[in-house]
Amino acid sequence: MKSSFDFVLYLLAIAVIIGGAFGVYDAVVCPTVTRPGTGVAPDTAEPWYRPSHLPTGRILRVVIIGADDRDGEVGRSDTLMVASINPSLKKVAFLSIPRDLRVHIPGHGLDKINAAFAEGGHELTIATVRELLDEDTDYYVKVNFEGFVKVVDTLGGIDITVPDIEGPRTNGVHRGINYDDNWGNLHIALKPGRQHLNGKQALGFVRYRKSNVYRTRSGAKYRVEIGDLERAANQQMFIREIVRQKLRVSQSWRLLKAGSQIMKYVETDIGWLEAVDIFNIIRGVTPSEIYCATVPMGGRMRNGIWYGELHERAFHKELSTIQDHLYGRVRTDCPVAVYNGCGKAGIASQAAGVLRQYGFEDVTTDNAQDFGHKRTSIEYHGDTRAIAKRAADAMGCGKIVAGNGEEEQSRLEITIGDDFQPSG
């Protein structure tokens, strides 16, 4: 019996294939893409120049499909992912689409998105994804995960920080993640903390959904379970580590070997030359330039079947965030509180006006608790450090500091000091 698939497995598959293509192509067909001995990019007229074979001037989108293919049976795509790539800025975004999400499948009505593969294979799956995103796509990859363990081992394993998921429910015993399923041949036993995982351990890490059954001190049975978003966070961590640790030229020989091992599990319309170009892009992407997200949804029962229900407003906001990341744009949609900290009449309103000129809309003003601030401070909360930097650039001053605690609410608190000099 084959187990369920996770989008992280598909990313690994495409990565090693692209890496394998790069290893052969770069070493045999085109050993240099820079002026020999200089490291300088060649002129397009020179003989060793190799132009890109990818569409230019736009975002590339790859639909990655994990299909539960079985001999003599019609499979279903267990999980979908869309990888979006900006070649010029070397930015990547991964959007995971939960398998239970209720969507419109062209020609078949409303159903879970994983039914699209059973009804029409990768063609209908791609059409469904395009309708959901209201965007065209360029390529697809359909993969089975049977070669996952061997591929990870060939790549030399992976270093991962395993979260202590079961610890809070086991009276403080730091268990990490554990699960045994003899029927499904799944055995997970990972202690929390940073460690090196082999192929089997890595497979368990990305597949973990629930623990074994435990008993409380009173003897009551309970089980630790995680939701799709928590599991996606683990998978996204794995993605970042794969990119950081393995997708580099020094790993080409391993990538080539791993690629040859997993080829029989993959179907794709990415050509050989396109694969080389994609790998050249991906190997230059730093972990900080990778954005991972999951389609936001709730859930409800319909005729006894559980469906994921799309949160449309949050979904469109997520798509906008992805676009901002890919194009290097900085958000300005978080609340900003501007405080007069130097006592100059109207200074907070003047600063707020400058911020609004730079795209900030949700800006309020007030007085600080005291007027003794010599230097403007910009305190950021949540994931807003980049926004704080934009605010500092707009005002021409400001020391950026992190807010206390680990608040999830995104906001800025700006206290204006004597150093703020409004123009005009």
C-alpha positions in Angstrom: 0.0 0.0 0.0 1.4 3.4 -0.9 1.2 6.2 1.6 0.1 9.7 1.1 2.2 12.3 -0.7 3.4 15.7 0.4 4.4 18.6 -1.8 7.9 18.6 -0.3 8.5 15.3 -2.0 7.7 16.7 -5.4 9.9 19.7 -4.9 12.8 17.4 -4.0 12.0 15.3 -7.2 12.1 18.3 -9.5 15.2 19.7 -7.7 17.3 16.6 -8.2 16.1 16.2 -11.9 17.0 19.8 -12.6 20.3 19.3 -10.7 21.1 16.1 -12.7 20.4 17.9 -15.9 22.7 20.7 -14.9 25.4 18.3 -13.9 25.5 16.6 -17.3 24.8 19.6 -19.4 27.1 21.9 -17.7 30.0 19.4 -17.6 29.6 17.8 -21.0 27.7 20.1 -23.4 28.4 23.6 -22.1 31.3 23.5 -19.6 31.4 27.3 -19.2 28.9 30.1 -19.4 31.3 32.8 -18.5 34.3 34.2 -20.3 37.1 31.6 -19.6 39.3 32.6 -16.7 37.5 35.8 -15.9 34.1 34.9 -14.3 32.6 37.6 -16.4 29.4 36.9 -18.4 30.2 36.6 -22.1 29.0 38.8 -24.9 26.0 37.3 -26.7 28.0 37.0 -29.9 30.8 34.9 -28.4 30.8 31.1 -29.1 30.4 29.9 -25.5 27.3 32.1 -24.9 24.2 30.0 -24.0 20.9 32.0 -24.1 18.1 31.1 -21.8 15.5 28.7 -23.1 12.8 29.9 -20.7 10.1 32.5 -21.4 11.5 35.9 -20.6 10.2 39.0 -18.8 7.6 37.3 -16.6 6.9 35.0 -13.7 7.3 31.3 -14.4 4.8 28.9 -12.8 5.2 25.2 -12.4 2.3 23.0 -11.3 3.7 20.1 -9.2 1.3 17.1 -8.9 1.7 14.2 -6.5 -0.4 11.4 -7.8 -1.3 8.2 -5.9 -0.8 6.0 -9.0 -1.5 2.4 -8.4 -1.4 -0.5 -10.9 -4.9 -1.1 -12.3 -6.4 1.8 -10.3 -7.3 5.4 -11.1 -5.1 7.6 -8.8 -5.8 10.9 -7.2 -3.5 13.8 -6.6 -3.0 13.8 -2.9 -1.4 17.3 -2.7 -0.7 20.0 -5.2 1.8 22.8 -5.2 2.5 25.8 -7.5 6.1 26.9 -7.7 6.4 30.5 -9.0 9.8 31.8 -10.1 11.1 35.3 -10.9 14.2 34.6 -13.0 15.5 38.1 -13.0 15.3 38.7 -9.2 15.9 35.1 -8.2 12.9 34.9 -6.0 10.7 31.8 -5.6 7.3 31.3 -4.0 5.6 28.0 -3.2 1.9 27.8 -2.8 0.5 24.5 -1.4 -3.1 23.6 -2.3 -4.7 21.3 0.2 -6.2 18.2 -1.3 -9.6 18.6 0.4 -10.1 22.1 -0.9 -13.6 22.4 -2.6 -13.2 24.0 -6.0 -14.9 24.2 -9.4 -13.4 21.5 -11.7 -14.0 22.5 -15.3 -16.7 20.3 -16.8 -17.3 18.4 -13.6 -18.7 20.9 -11.1 -17.7 21.4 -7.4 -15.6 18.8 -5.8 -12.4 18.3 -3.8 -9.4 19.4 -5.9 -7.7 16.0 -5.7 -10.7 14.6 -7.7 -9.5 16.5 -10.8 -6.7 14.0 -11.4 -9.0 11.0 -11.2 -11.4 12.7 -13.6 -8.9 13.9 -16.2 -5.3 13.3 -15.2 -2.7 16.1 -15.1 -4.5 18.1 -17.9 -7.7 18.6 -15.8 -5.6 19.2 -12.7 -3.7 21.9 -14.4 -6.9 23.5 -15.8 -8.4 23.4 -12.3 -5.4 25.1 -10.7 -5.4 27.7 -13.4 -9.0 28.5 -12.7 -8.4 28.7 -9.0 -5.4 31.1 -9.4 -6.9 32.9 -12.4 -3.3 32.7 -13.8 -1.8 30.7 -16.6 1.0 28.2 -15.9 4.1 27.2 -17.9 5.0 23.7 -16.9 4.0 20.7 -14.8 5.7 17.9 -13.0 3.8 14.8 -11.9 5.8 12.5 -9.5 5.5 9.5 -7.3 7.4 9.4 -4.1 8.7 5.8 -4.1 12.3 7.0 -4.8 12.3 9.6 -2.0 14.2 7.6 0.6 16.9 6.5 -1.9 17.2 10.0 -3.3 17.7 11.7 0.2 20.3 9.1 1.0 22.1 9.7 -2.3 22.1 13.5 -1.5 23.9 12.6 1.8 20.9 13.2 4.1 19.6 16.5 5.4 20.1 18.5 8.6 16.7 19.4 10.2 15.6 21.0 13.4 12.8 18.6 14.6 10.1 20.4 16.6 8.9 19.0 20.0 5.3 18.4 18.8 4.4 15.8 21.3 6.2 17.3 24.3 3.5 19.7 25.5 1.0 16.7 25.7 3.3 14.2 27.4 3.9 16.0 30.7 7.0 17.7 29.6 8.8 14.7 28.3 10.6 15.9 25.2 9.5 13.2 22.8 9.7 15.1 19.5 7.6 13.1 16.9 6.8 9.4 17.0 4.5 7.1 15.1 4.3 3.4 14.2 2.1 1.9 11.5 3.2 -1.6 10.6 0.5 -2.0 8.0 1.5 1.2 6.2 5.2 0.5 6.9 5.6 3.9 8.5 7.9 4.2 11.5 8.8 7.6 12.9 11.0 8.1 16.0 12.7 11.5 16.1 13.8 13.4 19.2 13.5 17.2 19.1 16.4 19.4 18.1 18.9 19.8 15.3 20.0 16.5 13.8 21.0 14.7 10.6 18.2 12.7 8.9 18.7 9.9 6.5 16.1 9.1 3.8 13.7 7.0 6.0 13.8 9.6 8.8 13.2 12.5 6.4 10.3 10.7 4.9 8.8 10.2 8.4 9.4 13.9 9.2 7.5 15.2 6.2 4.7 12.6 6.5 4.0 13.0 10.3 0.3 13.7 11.0 -0.3 12.1 14.4 1.4 10.3 17.3 1.0 6.9 18.8 -1.7 6.6 21.5 -0.6 7.7 24.9 -2.1 7.6 28.4 -2.4 10.3 30.9 -1.5 9.8 34.5 -5.2 8.9 35.2 -5.0 6.2 32.5 -7.0 8.1 29.8 -5.9 7.5 26.2 -5.1 10.4 23.9 -3.3 11.1 20.7 -1.3 14.1 19.5 -2.4 15.3 16.0 -1.3 18.2 13.9 -3.3 20.0 11.2 -2.5 20.6 7.6 -1.0 24.1 8.3 1.4 22.7 11.0 2.5 19.9 8.7 2.9 22.4 5.8 5.2 24.4 8.1 7.4 21.4 8.7 7.5 20.7 5.0 8.3 24.3 4.2 11.2 24.1 6.6 12.4 21.0 4.7 12.2 22.8 1.4 14.4 25.7 2.7 16.9 23.3 4.0 17.1 21.3 0.7 17.6 24.5 -1.2 20.2 25.8 1.3 22.2 22.6 1.7 21.9 20.7 -1.5 21.1 22.9 -4.5 24.6 24.1 -5.3 27.2 23.3 -7.9 29.4 21.4 -5.4 26.5 18.9 -5.1 26.2 18.3 -8.9 27.5 14.8 -8.9 25.1 13.8 -6.2 22.2 15.6 -7.9 23.0 13.8 -11.1 23.0 10.4 -9.5 19.8 11.2 -7.5 18.2 12.5 -10.7 18.9 9.3 -12.5 17.4 7.3 -9.7 14.1 9.2 -9.5 13.5 9.7 -13.3 11.2 6.7 -13.5 8.9 8.2 -11.0 8.5 11.5 -12.8 6.4 12.8 -15.7 7.0 16.4 -16.9 6.8 18.7 -19.9 10.0 20.6 -18.8 12.5 20.1 -21.5 16.2 19.3 -21.0 17.4 22.8 -21.7 14.7 24.5 -19.7 15.6 22.2 -16.8 19.2 23.5 -16.9 18.0 27.1 -17.0 15.7 26.6 -14.0 18.5 25.0 -12.0 20.8 27.9 -12.8 18.1 30.2 -11.3 17.3 28.0 -8.3 21.0 27.5 -7.3 21.3 31.3 -7.0 18.2 31.7 -4.8 19.0 32.3 -1.1 16.6 30.8 1.6 15.5 34.4 2.5 14.2 34.8 -1.1 11.9 31.7 -0.8 8.3 32.4 0.3 6.0 29.5 1.3 2.3 29.7 1.7 -0.8 27.5 1.9 -4.2 28.3 0.4 -6.2 29.5 3.4 -9.4 27.5 4.1 -11.9 26.5 6.7 -13.9 23.3 6.6 -17.5 22.0 6.8 -19.4 18.8 6.3 -21.5 18.4 3.2 -23.7 15.2 2.9 -21.4 13.5 5.4 -18.2 14.4 3.6 -15.7 17.0 5.0 -14.6 19.7 2.5 -12.1 22.5 2.8 -13.9 25.8 2.1 -11.8 28.6 0.6 -11.4 31.8 2.5 -11.6 34.0 -0.5 -10.6 37.3 1.0 -7.5 35.8 2.8 -6.7 33.9 -0.4 -6.6 36.9 -2.6 -4.5 38.7 0.0 -2.1 35.8 0.0 -1.8 35.9 -3.8 -1.0 39.6 -3.5 1.7 38.9 -0.9 3.2 36.3 -3.2 3.3 38.8 -6.1 4.9 41.4 -3.8 7.5 38.9 -2.8 8.3 37.8 -6.4 8.6 41.4 -7.6 10.5 42.6 -4.6 7.7 44.9 -3.5 7.4 45.9 0.2 4.0 45.8 1.8 2.6 48.9 3.3 -0.7 47.6 4.5 0.0 47.1 8.2 -1.3 49.6 10.8 1.2 52.4 11.7 1.0 54.5 14.9 3.0 57.7 14.8 3.8 59.4 18.1 5.1 62.9 18.7 8.2 62.2 20.8 10.0 65.6 20.5 7.3 68.1 21.3 7.3 70.0 18.0 3.8 71.0 17.1 2.3 69.0 14.3 5.4 66.8 13.8 3.5 63.5 14.0 1.0 64.6 11.4 3.8 65.7 9.1 5.5 62.4 9.4 2.2 60.6 8.8 1.8 62.7 5.6 5.2 61.6 4.4 4.3 57.9 5.0 1.0 58.2 3.2 2.9 59.6 0.1 4.9 56.3 0.2 1.8 54.1 0.1 1.0 53.7 3.8 -2.7 54.0 4.4 -3.6 52.9 7.9 -1.7 55.6 9.8 -2.8 57.2 13.1 -1.1 59.9 15.2 -0.8 60.7 18.9 1.6 62.1 21.5 4.3 59.9 23.0 4.5 59.6 26.8 7.3 62.1 26.9 8.9 64.6 24.5 12.5 63.8 25.2 13.3 61.7 22.2 16.3 62.9 20.2 16.2 60.1 17.7 13.3 58.7 15.8 12.6 55.0 16.6 10.6 52.6 14.4 9.4 49.6 16.4 8.1 46.7 14.4 5.9 43.9 15.5 5.2 40.6 13.6 6.8 40.0 10.2 7.2 43.7 9.3 10.9 44.4 9.4 11.0 45.1 5.7 8.1 47.5 6.1 9.9 49.3 8.9 12.9 49.7 6.6 10.6 51.3 4.0 9.2 53.7 6.6 12.8 54.7 7.6 13.6 55.3 3.9 10.5 57.4 3.5 11.2 59.6 6.5 15.0 59.8 6.0 15.7 58.7 9.6 14.7 56.2 12.3 16.4 53.5 14.3 14.7 50.2 13.6 14.0 48.0 16.7 12.1 44.8 17.2 9.1 44.9 19.5 9.0 42.8 22.7 7.6 39.3 22.5 6.5 37.3 19.5 3.3 39.0 18.5 1.7 37.8 15.4 -0.1 41.0 14.8 1.7 43.1 12.2 2.1 46.7 13.1 4.6 49.6 13.4 5.0 52.1 16.2 7.0 55.2 15.2 8.2 57.7 17.8 9.3 60.9 16.1 12.5 62.5 17.5 14.4 65.7 16.9 16.2 64.1 13.9 13.1 64.0 11.7 13.2 67.0 9.2 10.1 67.2 7.0 10.8 68.8 3.7 9.1 72.1 2.8 
